[in-house]
Amino acid sequence: MATVAFIGLGVMGYPMAGHLKTRGGHDVTVFNRSSEKAKKWAEQFKGAHAPTPQEAAAGKDFVFSCVGNDDDLRSVTIGENGAFHSMKKGSIFIDNTTASAEVARELDAEARKRGFHFLDAPVSGGQAGAENGALTVMVGGEQDAFDRAKPVIESFAKMVGLMGPAGAGQLTKMINQICIAGLVQGLAEGIHFGKKAGLDIEKVIEVISKGAAGSWQMENRHKTMNAGKYDFGFAVDWMRKDLGICLAEADRNNAKLPVTALIDQFYKDVQVMGGSRWDTSSLLARLEK
């Protein structure tokens, strides 16, 4: 059993912290900007809660975070009352936020100065993956810190891999989002085309999902897409945030992402339609408007 802090109890962080307590058997203290949610978590999982990230992290072996963006991450780490001010020597900070590789490298350097370790460890699998403890975790950082942290991370994961040095986890998550964007747009166009052609979409998917066109998105989203329901996963607002990170990194490394840039604009159209909180499969709604 390790002493653990978890910072950020959103739709992902809340169940992830729960698995650290129930499945991992660790001593877990949580922090959330809304103290009521932290109190609720502590009551539900028989853990503890703290009023600041600094107090939550004090003396812990491992500190996790899962917040909104780069600025949120800086706030809970190096900001006033941030976790970095109280972490003990040799401990490990594990960030599960989807953020930039730039902030990951920045915080890794800061952690080294202070005598502890930093791992950027964004996750994939969505709310269902978090609730089921079946996330995929892409990690950047040092091998030794990864080896120590992996058994703890596995409390909420089905796959944990070290991708390279600091920032590599975030870069891998960017590739994940690039691939998802293309898959969802292709699926949306396929369903749209099939409807216009007068085909039975369920019959079509039953056949093509068993061939080369098959994907997780097809298996898990085609029914709700076909029904025009878009409240089953990762929100458009968050996808645009992630694709913005991808496109900014592509500007830095001279990668060419023409399709990703186009689909980002398609998601902007969905936002204009009022679909900011619809899930990412709502690209179909744009085609059908």
C-alpha positions as CSV (number, residue, x, y, z in Angstrom):
1,M,0.0,0.0,0.0
2,A,1.2,3.4,-0.9
3,T,0.2,6.9,0.2
4,V,-1.5,8.7,-2.7
5,A,-3.0,12.0,-3.5
6,F,-5.4,12.6,-6.4
7,I,-6.1,16.2,-7.6
8,G,-9.1,16.8,-9.8
9,L,-12.3,14.8,-9.5
10,G,-14.1,15.3,-12.8
11,V,-15.8,12.6,-14.7
12,M,-12.5,10.9,-15.2
13,G,-10.7,11.6,-12.0
14,Y,-13.5,10.7,-9.6
15,P,-13.6,7.0,-10.6
16,M,-9.9,6.8,-11.2
17,A,-9.2,7.9,-7.6
18,G,-11.8,5.5,-6.5
19,H,-10.0,2.6,-8.1
20,L,-6.7,3.6,-6.4
21,K,-8.5,3.2,-3.1
22,T,-10.7,0.1,-3.8
23,R,-8.8,-1.9,-6.3
24,G,-5.3,-0.7,-5.4
25,G,-5.8,-0.7,-1.7
26,H,-3.9,2.6,-1.3
27,D,-4.3,5.3,1.3
28,V,-5.8,8.1,-0.9
29,T,-6.3,11.8,-0.2
30,V,-8.2,13.9,-2.8
31,F,-8.4,17.5,-3.7
32,N,-11.1,19.1,-5.9
33,R,-11.9,22.8,-6.6
34,S,-15.4,22.0,-5.5
35,S,-14.9,20.9,-1.9
36,E,-18.3,19.3,-1.8
37,K,-17.3,16.8,-4.5
38,A,-14.1,16.0,-2.5
39,K,-16.2,15.4,0.6
40,K,-18.6,13.2,-1.3
41,W,-15.7,11.1,-2.7
42,A,-14.1,10.7,0.8
43,E,-17.4,9.5,2.2
44,Q,-18.1,7.1,-0.7
45,F,-14.6,5.6,-0.8
46,K,-13.6,5.9,2.9
47,G,-10.7,8.2,2.0
48,A,-9.5,11.6,3.0
49,H,-9.8,15.1,1.4
50,A,-7.7,18.2,1.7
51,P,-8.4,21.9,1.2
52,T,-5.5,22.5,-1.2
53,P,-3.3,20.5,-3.6
54,Q,-0.3,21.4,-1.4
55,E,-1.9,19.8,1.7
56,A,-3.2,16.8,-0.3
57,A,0.3,16.1,-1.7
58,A,2.3,16.6,1.5
59,G,4.4,13.5,2.3
60,K,2.7,11.3,-0.3
61,D,4.5,8.6,-2.3
62,F,2.5,9.3,-5.5
63,V,0.5,12.3,-6.5
64,F,-1.9,12.1,-9.5
65,S,-3.7,14.9,-11.3
66,C,-6.4,15.0,-13.9
67,V,-7.5,18.6,-14.6
68,G,-8.6,20.6,-17.6
69,N,-5.7,22.1,-19.5
70,D,-2.1,23.5,-19.2
71,D,-3.1,26.5,-17.1
72,D,-5.1,24.3,-14.7
73,L,-2.1,22.0,-14.4
74,R,0.3,24.8,-13.6
75,S,-2.1,26.1,-11.0
76,V,-2.3,22.8,-9.1
77,T,1.4,22.1,-9.3
78,I,3.5,25.3,-9.2
79,G,0.8,27.8,-8.4
80,E,-0.1,29.2,-5.0
81,N,-0.8,26.2,-2.7
82,G,0.3,23.9,-5.5
83,A,1.3,20.3,-5.0
84,F,5.0,20.8,-5.9
85,H,5.5,22.9,-2.8
86,S,5.0,20.0,-0.5
87,M,6.1,16.9,-2.3
88,K,8.8,14.8,-0.6
89,K,12.1,13.9,-2.1
90,G,11.9,10.8,-4.4
91,S,8.2,10.9,-4.8
92,I,6.4,10.7,-8.1
93,F,3.9,13.1,-9.7
94,I,1.7,11.5,-12.3
95,D,-0.3,13.8,-14.6
96,N,-3.3,12.2,-16.3
97,T,-4.4,15.5,-17.9
98,T,-4.5,15.7,-21.7
99,A,-2.1,18.7,-22.0
100,S,0.7,19.9,-24.2
101,A,4.1,18.3,-24.4
102,E,5.6,21.7,-23.6
103,V,4.0,21.9,-20.1
104,A,5.0,18.3,-19.4
105,R,8.7,19.1,-20.1
106,E,8.4,22.3,-18.1
107,L,7.0,20.4,-15.0
108,D,9.5,17.6,-15.4
109,A,12.4,20.1,-15.2
110,E,10.8,21.8,-12.2
111,A,10.3,18.4,-10.4
112,R,13.9,17.5,-11.0
113,K,15.0,20.7,-9.4
114,R,12.9,19.9,-6.3
115,G,14.2,16.3,-6.0
116,F,11.2,14.3,-7.2
117,H,9.9,12.8,-10.4
118,F,7.3,13.8,-13.0
119,L,5.4,11.5,-15.4
120,D,3.1,12.8,-18.1
121,A,0.5,10.1,-18.4
122,P,-2.6,11.1,-20.4
123,V,-5.4,8.5,-20.7
124,S,-7.7,7.1,-23.4
125,G,-10.9,5.2,-22.9
126,G,-13.4,7.9,-21.9
127,Q,-15.7,8.0,-18.9
128,A,-16.7,4.3,-19.3
129,G,-13.0,3.3,-19.3
130,A,-12.4,5.3,-16.1
131,E,-15.5,3.9,-14.4
132,N,-14.5,0.3,-15.4
133,G,-10.8,0.7,-14.5
134,A,-9.9,-0.1,-18.1
135,L,-8.0,3.0,-19.3
136,T,-5.1,3.0,-21.7
137,V,-2.2,5.2,-20.2
138,M,0.5,6.7,-22.4
139,V,3.5,7.7,-20.2
140,G,6.5,10.0,-20.7
141,G,9.3,10.1,-18.2
142,E,12.2,8.2,-16.7
143,Q,12.3,4.4,-16.7
144,D,12.9,4.1,-13.0
145,A,10.0,6.4,-12.1
146,F,7.8,4.5,-14.6
147,D,8.6,1.1,-13.1
148,R,7.8,2.3,-9.6
149,A,4.5,4.0,-10.7
150,K,3.2,1.4,-13.1
151,P,1.7,-1.0,-10.5
152,V,-0.1,1.9,-8.9
153,I,-1.4,3.3,-12.3
154,E,-2.7,-0.2,-13.1
155,S,-5.3,0.2,-10.4
156,F,-7.4,2.0,-13.1
157,A,-5.8,0.8,-16.3
158,K,-5.8,-2.1,-18.7
159,M,-2.7,-0.9,-20.6
160,V,0.2,1.2,-19.4
161,G,3.2,1.9,-21.6
162,L,6.3,4.1,-21.4
163,M,6.5,6.0,-24.7
164,G,9.8,7.9,-24.1
165,P,11.1,10.9,-22.1
166,A,9.1,13.7,-20.7
167,G,6.4,14.9,-23.1
168,A,6.3,11.5,-25.0
169,G,3.1,10.5,-23.3
170,Q,1.3,13.7,-24.4
171,L,2.7,13.3,-27.9
172,T,1.3,9.8,-28.1
173,K,-2.1,11.1,-26.9
174,M,-2.1,13.6,-29.7
175,I,-1.6,10.8,-32.2
176,N,-4.6,9.0,-30.5
177,Q,-6.8,12.0,-31.0
178,I,-5.6,12.6,-34.6
179,C,-6.6,9.0,-35.4
180,I,-9.9,9.2,-33.6
181,A,-10.9,12.4,-35.5
182,G,-10.3,10.8,-38.8
183,L,-12.2,7.6,-37.9
184,V,-15.2,9.5,-36.6
185,Q,-15.5,11.7,-39.7
186,G,-15.2,8.6,-41.9
187,L,-17.9,6.8,-40.0
188,A,-20.2,9.9,-40.1
189,E,-19.8,10.2,-43.8
190,G,-20.4,6.4,-44.3
191,I,-23.6,6.5,-42.3
192,H,-24.7,9.7,-44.0
193,F,-24.0,8.1,-47.4
194,G,-25.8,4.9,-46.5
195,K,-28.9,6.8,-45.4
196,K,-29.0,8.8,-48.6
197,A,-28.6,5.6,-50.6
198,G,-31.6,4.1,-48.8
199,L,-29.7,1.3,-47.1
200,D,-30.4,-0.3,-43.8
201,I,-27.5,1.1,-41.7
202,E,-27.7,-1.7,-39.1
203,K,-27.3,-4.3,-41.8
204,V,-24.5,-2.4,-43.4
205,I,-22.5,-2.0,-40.1
206,E,-23.1,-5.7,-39.2
207,V,-21.2,-6.7,-42.3
208,I,-18.5,-4.0,-42.7
209,S,-17.6,-4.0,-39.0
210,K,-16.2,-7.5,-39.4
211,G,-13.9,-6.4,-42.2
212,A,-11.1,-3.9,-42.7
213,A,-13.4,-0.9,-41.9
214,G,-14.1,-2.1,-38.4
215,S,-13.1,0.1,-35.5
216,W,-14.0,0.8,-31.8
217,Q,-15.9,3.9,-33.0
218,M,-18.0,1.8,-35.4
219,E,-18.8,-0.9,-32.8
220,N,-19.6,1.5,-30.0
221,R,-21.1,4.6,-31.7
222,H,-22.9,3.6,-34.9
223,K,-26.2,2.9,-33.1
224,T,-26.4,6.2,-31.3
225,M,-25.2,8.1,-34.4
226,N,-27.9,6.4,-36.5
227,A,-30.5,7.4,-33.9
228,G,-29.3,11.0,-33.9
229,K,-28.3,10.8,-30.2
230,Y,-25.0,12.4,-29.1
231,D,-24.8,12.2,-25.4
232,F,-22.6,9.2,-25.0
233,G,-19.0,10.2,-24.6
234,F,-16.2,12.8,-25.0
235,A,-17.6,16.3,-25.6
236,V,-16.9,18.3,-28.7
237,D,-15.5,21.2,-26.6
238,W,-12.8,18.9,-25.2
239,M,-12.0,17.4,-28.6
240,R,-11.4,20.8,-30.0
241,K,-9.1,21.6,-27.1
242,D,-7.2,18.4,-27.8
243,L,-7.0,19.0,-31.6
244,G,-5.8,22.5,-30.9
245,I,-2.9,21.0,-28.9
246,C,-2.2,18.6,-31.8
247,L,-2.2,21.4,-34.4
248,A,0.0,23.7,-32.2
249,E,2.5,20.9,-31.8
250,A,2.4,20.2,-35.6
251,D,3.4,23.9,-36.1
252,R,6.4,23.3,-33.9
253,N,7.6,20.1,-35.4
254,N,6.6,20.8,-39.0
255,A,4.1,17.9,-39.2
256,K,1.4,18.2,-41.9
257,L,-2.1,17.5,-40.5
258,P,-4.5,18.7,-43.3
259,V,-7.3,16.3,-42.4
260,T,-7.0,17.0,-38.7
261,A,-7.2,20.7,-39.3
262,L,-10.3,20.3,-41.5
263,I,-12.1,18.1,-38.9
264,D,-11.3,20.6,-36.2
265,Q,-13.2,23.1,-38.3
266,F,-16.0,20.6,-38.7
267,Y,-16.2,20.4,-34.9
268,K,-16.3,24.2,-34.8
269,D,-19.4,24.0,-37.0
270,V,-20.9,21.6,-34.5
271,Q,-20.3,24.1,-31.7
272,V,-22.1,26.8,-33.7
273,M,-25.0,24.4,-34.0
274,G,-25.2,24.2,-30.2
275,G,-23.4,20.9,-29.9
276,S,-20.5,22.0,-27.6
277,R,-21.5,19.3,-25.1
278,W,-22.5,16.7,-27.7
279,D,-20.1,13.8,-28.0
280,T,-17.6,13.6,-30.8
281,S,-19.7,11.3,-33.0
282,S,-21.9,14.4,-33.6
283,L,-20.0,15.1,-36.8
284,L,-22.9,13.3,-38.4
285,A,-25.3,16.0,-37.2
286,R,-23.3,18.5,-39.2
287,L,-23.8,16.5,-42.4
288,E,-27.5,16.1,-41.8
289,K,-28.3,19.7,-40.9
